[in-house]
Amino acid sequence: MRIYREKDYYSVSRRAANIISAYVIAKPDAVLGLATGSTPIGTYKQLVEWYEKGDIDFSETKTVNLDEYCGLTAENVNSYHYFMKDNLFSHINIDMENTHVPDGSADDIEKECTRYDKLIDSLGGQDLQLLGLGHNGHIGFNEPSDSFPTGTHKVKLTENTIEANSRLFDNIDEVPRYAITMGVRNILTARHILLVVSGADKADALRKTLYGPVTPQVPASILQLHPHVTVVADEAALPEEK
């Protein structure tokens, strides 16, 4: 595991974007696993800036997103389909046919989960998987539980996660209570995992992730077992040891 301790959110975003862009430059048809939420917005902004300068070409790149809310259509402004278009896809030359997000509005969620697993496998898995970190240690929407979920599945969000995500909605009652998410197996099959963390409110979760026991009660702790993980965190999330 390689850990980068950066000064602030801007530096974290720039470092993460540099790692992602290196993959795309070295392998134009790379499969990128992408995340949503507030943490990766700065990373996507930096990638867009470099694309506009002509430094990166996304025309052959493929993407698979971690998760999506159940019950929201792709056109809903709170969906992760919309988030990805608004923050990245609409600003670069990626082929939208090569971008994939779970369908949270599917009539048969179980069937959609199976389809998404097969899709990821058909692409050969992720070359690089970008992850954020939840306050309770979740990755994707894999919440603390008694076991590590394997494939893509439907999950009931915890009140902690609902409250944390409510900042992106007009009010907390609008936050969906269920989501589709890649499972731990989907994440761990990525050849390289990039975990990006910012803010003092994530410090406890990051400490447990990096140095605590591997337990499904802290889902991100499973990353300790992956052979190629890079962590990029700011000083607030990763204080210097005294």
N, C-alpha and C positions, 0 to 999 in steps of 0.2 A: 504494500500500500504506500502510495506517495502522497504526501500532504503539503499543500501550499498554503501558507499563512499570509494573507494579503492585508493591506492597510484598511481598506474600506470596500463598500459595495461596488463602486466603480472599478476598482482594481480587481475584485473577484470576477466581475462580469467580463472584463477584458482578458483575463487569464483563461477563463472558461471558453470564451469565443476563440481564442488563439488555439486551444487544444482541438476544438471542433473543426475550425478552418483547416488545420493541418491535416486532419483526416480526409476532408473533402478534396484538398489539393493533391494529396498523395494517392487517393483512390476516388476519382470523380463519381463512380457509381456506388459509393458507400451507402450502407443502410444505417440511418441515424434513428435511434430511439429518442423521442422528444418528450419534454415535460411541460406542464403549465403552472399557473400560480404566479405570484409576484416575483419570486426569486429569479427565474430565467429571463424576465423581460429585458433586463440590462444586457444580458448575453445576446439575445436576439437583436436588440438595437445595434450592438456592435457588429454583428454579422451583416446586418443590412448596410451599415456604413461602409464596411469593407467591400461588399458586393457593388455598391454604387461607385466605388473608386476603381472597380475592375479587378480587384484582388482575388475574388472567389467566383467560381462558376458552379451553380447548383443545377444545371440543366439535366444532369444524369443522376443526381442524388435521389435516394428513396428514403421515406420517413415512415415510422410507426409511432403513434402516440401512446402514452401509458394508459390513459383513462378518459372517461367521459361520464357526465351525469346522466342518470336514467330519467327519461321523460322529456328531455330537451331535444328539439330538432337542431339540425346543423345551422339553421338560419337564426336561431335564438341567440341574442347578444351575450347571454351568460354561458353558452355552450363552449366546449373546448375546441370544436370545429371553428367557431367564430373567432375565438382567442388566437388560434394559430394563424388564421388568415390575417387578422388585424395586426398581429405583432411580428409576423415573419413572412408567410407564404405570399401575400399580396405585394410584397416589396422586393422579392427576388425572382430569379428566372426559373424557379422550380416548376416541373410539370405537375399540375394538380392531380393527374392520374397516378402519380408516384407517391402521393401523400395519403396516409391512412390514419383514421381516428375511429375508435369503436362507435357503433351506431346506438346511441342511448335511447333512440325513439323506436327501436325495433320491436315488433309485436311479440317475438319470441326471444327473450334475452338469453336464455340458455343456448339456443341455436346460434345467436350472434357471438357468444363467447367461443363456441366451438369454431365458428368461421374465422374469428380473429386469430385464434391459435394456429389454425392451418395456414392463414395468410403469413404470419410471422415465420413459420417454418418454411414456407415456399420461397421466401426471400433469403433464406439461409441464416436467419437471425440477425441481430443488430451488431454492426461493427463497433459502434459506440452508443452507450445508453446514458443519456443525461437524466439525472435525478435531483429533485429537491428533497428536503427533509421536513416532515411534519413535527409539530411541537411534541407529539406523543411518540415520535420515532417512526411514523409510518413512511413508506416509500410507495409511490403510486397512491392508490387508496387501500393498500394492505394495512389494515388497522391492527393494533395489538389484539392477540387472540391466544388460544391454547395450542395452535399449530401454525406452520407456515403454509399458506395456500399455494398451490402449484401453478395451474394454468389460469387463463383469463376467466374471471368470475364476477358475479354480482355481489356487492357488499353493502351492508347497512353502515352508513357513516356514523361515527361517534359524535356525541354532543360537542366534544372538544374540536373536532374537525369542522363541524357545521358552524360553530362560533368563529373559528379562524377564517373560514371562507366567506363569512357573511359580509366582510368588508367590500367584497366585489359585487354584492347585490344591494338593492334598495333597502331591504330589511331582511332580518334573519329568517322570517317565515317563507321567503322566496327560495331559500337554499334547498335544493333537492336532498332527500334523505337517503337515496340510494345512488350507486354509481357502478359502472363497469370498469374493471381495472385488470391490467396484466397481473399475473401472479408472480410469486417469487421465482419460480422456475423460469418464466419468460425473461425476467430481469437478469438472473444469474447466467443465462446462456449467452448474454452479450459478451463479446470478446474484450471489451474495455468498458468500465463503468466510471462515469464522471459525476461525483456528488458535489453539489454546489450549495453552500450554506452561508447565510448572512444574518447578523443580528444577535444581540445578547439573549433574546427570548428563545433562541435555538441552542444556546450553549449547553444546557443540561442534556438535551436530546443528542447532541453531537458527542458529548463526552461518553454517554452510555453506548452510542453506536460504535465508537472507536475503541473504547477501553473496557466496556462492561461485558458481562457474559453474553454469549450468543443465545438469544431467547426470542420466541415469537411475541413476547410481551413488548419487545423493542424490535420491530420487524427489520429495521435498517441494520441491526447488529449482524445479520446474516452476511453482510458485505465483507466482514472480516475473513470469510472463507473463500472469497473470490480472488483469483491470482493476479488480477490487473485492475486495481481500483485507484483512481486519483481523486483526492479530496481538495477542493478549493474553498477556503473559508476566510472570513475577515477576522480582525482582531477581537471584535465583540463576541463572535461565536466561538472563537478558539483562542482564549486568553493564554498568555505565556505562563508556563508553570513556574511557581516560585519555590 
